[in-house]
């Protein structure tokens, strides 16, 4: 049998990734020197929290067929693997925001980084989609993809307002 994930597992990873995004943007906001950049970073943290809640609601609404027949406990190797995967993708838990955004990022720098993170998440979930069987909730992964693509478009509109 090949490697596959369930929608529940992918949504668990998605929630953790968004949680890591919240931490990253809040940490970056604490270090921001320009007030407009600080406010943007805090708004991005709020957006990531909203995304996390949306994915949690999607996970709560899964049918029994979309859930594995077992429950992951925090001590379980599978749960550890999923958390490690989430912590290494997009927003590593130990990431220094200055290493990613630069020492004194502008609004444009922050938006370009946010767009890249969202584009990376689209690529990540497109790959995950390939290993979630239809019976285990492939449609939910499609919903994650649509949500992440919507985020890219939203951020792209914002960068147009900032100017090239």
N, C-alpha and C positions, 0 to 999 in steps of 0.2 A: 504494500500500500504506500502511495506517495505522501509527501508532506502536504498537509492542508491545515487551514485555520477555520474556525467558525466565526460568524459575525460577532458573537459575544466576545471572543478573544480580540478581534480587530478593534471593536469598540472600546475594550479595556485599554488597549494600546493607545487608541486615539485620545481617550480621556487623559491618560498619563502624559502624552505629548503636549496636549493643551495646558495641562497643569504645569509642565515644565516651561511652557511659553509664558505663562503668568509670572512664574518666578523670575525668568530671564528679563522680561520687560520691567518688572518692579525693581529688580536689582539695577538695571540700566537707568531707570528714572531716578533712583537714589543718587547716582553718580553724575547725572546730567547737570550742566552748569547753566544752560539756556532754558528759561522758563517754558518757551513754546515747545521745545524738544521734550522737556520733562512731562508736560501735559500730554503730548502725543504718545509718549511711552506708557503713561498711566492708562490712556484710552486703549492702547493696544493690549495692555494687560487685562483690562475689563472685557475687551472683545474676546480674548482667549478664554477667559472665564465663562463667558456666554457660550462659546463653542463647546467647552467642556461639559457644561450643563445640558446642551442640546444632545451631545453624544451619550450622556448618562441617561437622558430620557429615551433616546432610541434604544439603548441597551435594556432599559426597564420594560420597553414595549415588545421585546423579542418574543416570538412564539416558542413553545417548548421544543419544536423541531429545529429551531435556530440556535438552541442552547446545547452545550455538551451534556452528556449524561452524568457528568461528575462536576464537583465544585472545586475550584482552585482555592487553596488556603495560602496565606502568605508564606508559609514554610515550604510549600510545594515547589519542586524544581520547575514545573511548567509555569507557575506564577512568577517565580524568580526570573525565568527566561523572558517572559513577556515584559516584566518591568525593566529588565536590563536592555531589551530591545528598544523600548520606548525611551529610556534614558540616554541612549546613544544616537537616536534619530532626531534630527532637526534642532532641538534645544537640549544639548547635553546638560545634565544637572549641575556639573561643576564648571560650566562655561563662564568665562570672564566676559561680560558684555563689552568691555573696552577692546578686547581682542577681536571681536566680531564687528562692532560698530565704529571703532576708532576712539581715540581719546576724547574728542569734542565733536560728536556727530551733529550734522545739521538735520533739519526735518527731512530733506531729500534723502540723506544717507539712511535715516531710520526707515523711511518708506521703501527705499530700494531693498534694504535688508529684509524687511517684512515681506515684500513681494517675493523675494528669492526663497525665503523660508516656506511660504505658501506654495510656490511652484515645486519646491522639493517635496512637500507633503503630497501634492497631486501625484508626482512620480512614484512616491512611496506607496500610496494607496492603490494606484493603478497596478503596481506589482502585487500587492496583497490581494487585490481582486482576483488575480489569476489562481490563487491557492485557496479560495473560499468556494466550496461547491455550492451550487444553487440551493440544494436542500438545507445547507447550513447558513443561509442568509446572504447570498451574494448581492441581493437587492439592497441590503443595508449598507454594504460597502460602496455600492453605486451612489447611495445617498450621501455618504461621507465625501466621496469624490465631487459630487455636485456642490456640496457645501464649501469645500476647499476651493473649487474653481470660482465660486461666487466671491470668496474672500479675495482672490487674486484680482478679479474685476473691480471690486470695491476699492482696493488699495491703488490700483492703476488709475482710477478716477481721481483719487486724492493726490497722486503724484502729478497729474495733469494740472491740478489747481495750484500746486507749488511752483510748477514751471520746470522747464528742462535745463 
